[in-house]
Amino acid sequence: MKFLLVTLFIPMLSMAQVERSVSRETHAILLRFLEAEQNQVVPSTQRVMNFLDRLASQSDSYHEHEQQFVRQLFVKTHARFLKTFRGDATFSQIFSNGNYNCLTATALLGLALNHFGYSFRIFETNHHIFILVDTDRGVALLETTDPFDGFTTDDKVIDRKISSYKSASATETDSRVIQYQFKTSIYRQVKLEELIGLLHFNLAASAYNARDYENAISHLELSRKYYNSGRLREFSDVILLTLQESNPANAGLLTARIRKLKQSSADAGETTF
């Protein structure tokens, strides 16, 4: 962590003040991830904060260099929280029963990396999401659904893995962010905050599968506040077609909402990297 020397009469922040500030930021992001699941009990966040505190206090025992610490962070996060892969897992299930998918586990690891001040990039493809972390010994790839070989530092292996993520279809991998074979081709970097939007997107997909179209649209509307891509517009088309075919009692209102969402998404465009 770098500090600037401030002259005049401005007091310098103590390390304790900086650490409290980082903890408050981490806790705030964690709550926003959890609150994506509306009308559900938000589990205690203290387990995560205690876990991060223990890692910080024990770092000297396995912190010979940054890459080693990130590896330990990956391993210990799996050992502590990530127990069983389920494609339909929600973020809060990490803490209630250990269920996770590539999105929810990436959100947790991204939160931890941000907490410790690492420079990292999160990338989404059509059916997967992964992290690239900059360390003092090069780039490390974190693939959260593989607890044994998901931490990779070999550049050639990283390139091969990214290539496979780009070309994989929903039937070729269980490590998917969504449950649909979209035509939109996606390979883009997403910010940590945008993962809130992707969490809402997954919840929208789950609601749609349960034929709860109103809730699906509500989550898509919330997703759009944080995130925008072609998958939002394509999913809007899927919902529009379903409303036309099923014609629920509130079809007119729901159709108007999803059309407005689709137009908003199209007008905003999306950032590509």
C-alpha positions in Angstrom: 0.0 0.0 0.0 1.5 3.3 -1.0 1.2 6.6 0.9 1.8 10.2 -0.2 3.7 12.6 2.0 1.4 15.4 2.9 2.8 18.7 4.1 1.3 21.8 5.7 -1.0 21.0 8.6 -2.9 18.0 7.2 -2.5 15.1 9.6 -1.4 11.7 8.1 -3.7 8.8 8.5 -2.6 6.1 10.8 -2.3 2.5 9.6 -5.2 1.6 11.9 -7.4 4.2 10.2 -6.5 2.9 6.7 -7.3 -0.7 7.7 -10.6 0.3 9.2 -11.4 2.1 6.0 -10.6 -1.0 3.9 -12.7 -3.2 6.1 -15.7 -0.8 5.8 -15.4 -0.9 2.0 -15.1 -4.7 2.0 -18.1 -5.0 4.3 -20.2 -2.6 2.2 -19.4 -4.5 -1.1 -20.2 -7.9 0.6 -23.6 -6.6 1.8 -24.4 -5.4 -1.7 -23.7 -8.8 -3.1 -25.9 -10.4 -0.5 -28.7 -7.9 -0.9 -29.2 -8.9 -4.5 -31.3 -11.7 -3.2 -34.4 -9.8 -2.2 -36.8 -11.0 0.4 -34.3 -13.5 1.8 -32.5 -13.5 5.1 -29.1 -11.9 4.7 -26.6 -14.1 6.5 -24.0 -12.8 8.9 -21.0 -11.2 7.2 -18.7 -11.6 10.2 -17.4 -15.0 9.0 -16.0 -13.4 5.9 -14.5 -10.5 7.8 -12.9 -12.8 10.4 -11.5 -15.0 7.6 -9.9 -12.0 6.0 -8.5 -10.8 9.3 -7.0 -14.2 10.0 -5.3 -14.3 6.6 -3.8 -10.9 7.2 -2.6 -11.8 10.7 -1.0 -15.1 9.5 0.4 -13.8 6.2 4.0 -14.0 7.3 3.9 -17.8 7.4 3.2 -18.1 3.7 3.8 -14.6 2.3 7.3 -14.9 0.8 5.9 -13.2 -2.3 2.6 -12.0 -3.6 2.0 -15.0 -5.9 2.3 -17.3 -2.9 -0.2 -15.3 -0.9 -2.7 -15.2 -3.8 -2.4 -19.0 -4.1 -3.0 -19.4 -0.4 -6.0 -17.1 -0.6 -7.4 -19.3 -3.4 -6.8 -22.5 -1.5 -8.1 -21.3 1.9 -11.2 -19.7 0.4 -12.1 -23.0 -1.1 -11.4 -24.9 2.1 -13.4 -22.4 4.2 -16.4 -21.6 2.0 -16.6 -23.3 -1.4 -17.8 -26.8 -0.9 -20.1 -28.0 -3.7 -20.5 -26.7 -7.2 -24.1 -26.0 -8.3 -24.9 -24.1 -11.5 -28.0 -22.5 -9.9 -26.3 -21.5 -6.6 -26.8 -18.0 -5.2 -24.2 -15.9 -3.4 -25.7 -16.3 0.1 -25.6 -20.1 -0.3 -21.8 -19.9 -0.1 -22.3 -19.2 3.6 -25.4 -21.2 4.3 -24.5 -24.6 2.8 -21.2 -24.1 0.8 -22.9 -24.3 -2.6 -21.3 -22.0 -5.3 -20.9 -21.5 -9.0 -18.2 -19.7 -11.0 -19.9 -16.3 -10.6 -20.6 -16.4 -6.9 -17.1 -17.8 -6.1 -15.5 -15.1 -8.4 -17.5 -12.5 -6.5 -16.1 -13.7 -3.2 -12.5 -14.0 -4.4 -12.7 -10.6 -6.1 -13.9 -9.1 -2.9 -10.9 -10.7 -1.0 -8.4 -9.6 -3.7 -9.8 -6.0 -3.5 -9.6 -6.1 0.3 -5.8 -6.9 0.2 -5.2 -4.3 -2.5 -4.2 -6.5 -5.4 -4.5 -5.4 -9.0 -6.8 -7.8 -10.8 -9.2 -8.1 -13.8 -12.4 -10.1 -14.0 -13.4 -11.4 -17.4 -16.7 -12.8 -18.5 -17.3 -15.0 -21.5 -20.6 -16.5 -22.7 -20.6 -19.3 -20.2 -17.8 -18.6 -17.7 -16.1 -15.9 -15.6 -12.5 -15.9 -14.3 -9.9 -13.6 -12.7 -6.4 -12.5 -13.8 -4.3 -11.2 -10.9 -1.1 -9.2 -11.2 1.6 -10.3 -8.8 5.3 -9.7 -8.3 6.0 -13.0 -10.1 3.7 -12.5 -13.1 0.0 -13.0 -13.8 -2.0 -15.7 -12.1 -5.3 -17.0 -13.4 -8.0 -18.0 -10.9 -10.7 -20.4 -12.1 -12.9 -20.7 -9.2 -14.8 -24.0 -10.1 -11.5 -26.0 -10.1 -10.2 -26.1 -6.5 -7.2 -28.4 -7.5 -6.0 -26.9 -10.8 -7.8 -23.6 -10.9 -4.8 -21.5 -9.9 -2.5 -21.2 -12.9 0.7 -19.1 -13.4 2.1 -20.6 -16.6 1.6 -18.1 -19.4 1.0 -20.8 -22.1 -1.5 -22.7 -19.9 -3.3 -19.4 -19.1 -3.6 -18.6 -22.9 -5.0 -22.1 -23.6 -7.5 -21.9 -20.7 -8.7 -18.5 -21.9 -9.1 -19.7 -25.4 -11.2 -22.7 -24.2 -13.4 -20.4 -22.1 -14.1 -18.2 -25.2 -15.1 -21.2 -27.3 -16.9 -23.3 -24.8 -20.6 -23.9 -25.1 -23.1 -24.4 -22.3 -23.1 -28.1 -22.9 -19.3 -28.3 -22.7 -18.8 -26.8 -19.3 -20.7 -26.7 -16.0 -18.9 -23.5 -15.1 -21.5 -21.2 -16.6 -22.8 -17.9 -15.6 -26.2 -18.4 -17.3 -28.4 -21.2 -18.4 -29.0 -20.2 -22.0 -27.2 -20.7 -25.3 -27.1 -17.0 -26.4 -26.1 -15.9 -29.8 -24.2 -12.9 -28.5 -20.5 -13.5 -28.3 -19.1 -12.1 -25.1 -15.5 -11.6 -23.9 -15.2 -8.5 -21.8 -13.7 -7.2 -18.6 -16.1 -6.4 -15.8 -15.6 -4.4 -12.7 -16.3 -5.8 -9.2 -19.4 -3.6 -8.9 -20.8 -5.0 -12.1 -20.9 -8.5 -10.5 -23.9 -7.2 -8.6 -25.6 -6.9 -12.0 -24.5 -10.4 -13.0 -25.8 -11.8 -9.7 -29.2 -10.2 -10.5 -29.0 -11.6 -14.0 -28.6 -15.1 -12.6 -31.5 -14.6 -10.3 -33.6 -13.4 -13.2 -32.7 -16.6 -15.1 -33.7 -18.7 -12.1 -37.0 -16.8 -11.8 -37.7 -17.3 -15.5 -37.1 -21.0 -15.2 -39.6 -21.1 -12.4 -42.1 -19.2 -14.7 -42.0 -16.2 -12.3 -41.8 -13.7 -15.1 -42.5 -10.7 -13.0 -39.6 -11.5 -10.7 -37.4 -12.3 -13.6 -38.1 -8.8 -15.1 -37.5 -7.1 -11.7 -34.1 -8.7 -11.4 -33.2 -7.8 -15.0 -34.2 -4.2 -14.2 -31.9 -4.2 -11.2 -29.2 -5.9 -13.2 -29.3 -3.1 -15.7 -28.4 -0.6 -13.0 -25.0 -2.1 -12.6 -24.3 -4.0 -15.8 -25.1 -3.9 -19.5 -24.3 -6.3 -22.4 -25.9 -8.1 -25.3 -27.0 -10.9 -23.0 -29.4 -8.5 -21.3 -31.1 -7.6 -24.6 -31.2 -11.2 -25.8 -32.7 -12.4 -22.6 -35.3 -9.6 -23.0 -36.2 -11.1 -26.3 -36.6 -14.5 -24.7 -39.0 -13.1 -22.1 -40.9 -11.1 -24.7 -41.5 -14.3 -26.8 -42.5 -16.2 -23.7 -45.0 -13.6 -22.7 -46.6 -13.6 -26.2 -46.9 -17.4 -26.1 -48.1 -17.9 -22.5 -50.1 -14.6 -22.3 -50.3 -14.3 -18.5 -52.9 -12.0 -16.9 -50.5 -9.1 -16.6 -48.8 -9.7 -19.9 -49.4 -6.1 -21.1 -47.7 -4.5 -18.1 -44.8 -7.0 -18.2 -44.3 -6.6 -21.9 -44.1 -2.8 -21.5 -41.5 -3.2 -18.7 -39.3 -5.6 -20.7 -39.5 -3.5 -23.8 -38.4 -0.4 -21.9 -35.5 -2.3 -20.4 -34.4 -3.6 -23.7 -34.5 -0.1 -25.2 -32.5 1.3 -22.3 -29.9 -1.4 -22.7 -29.6 -0.7 -26.4 -29.4 3.0 -26.0 -26.6 2.8 -23.4 -24.5 0.3 -25.5 -21.8 -1.5 -23.7 -18.1 -1.1 -22.9 -15.8 -3.6 -24.6 -12.2 -4.3 -23.7 
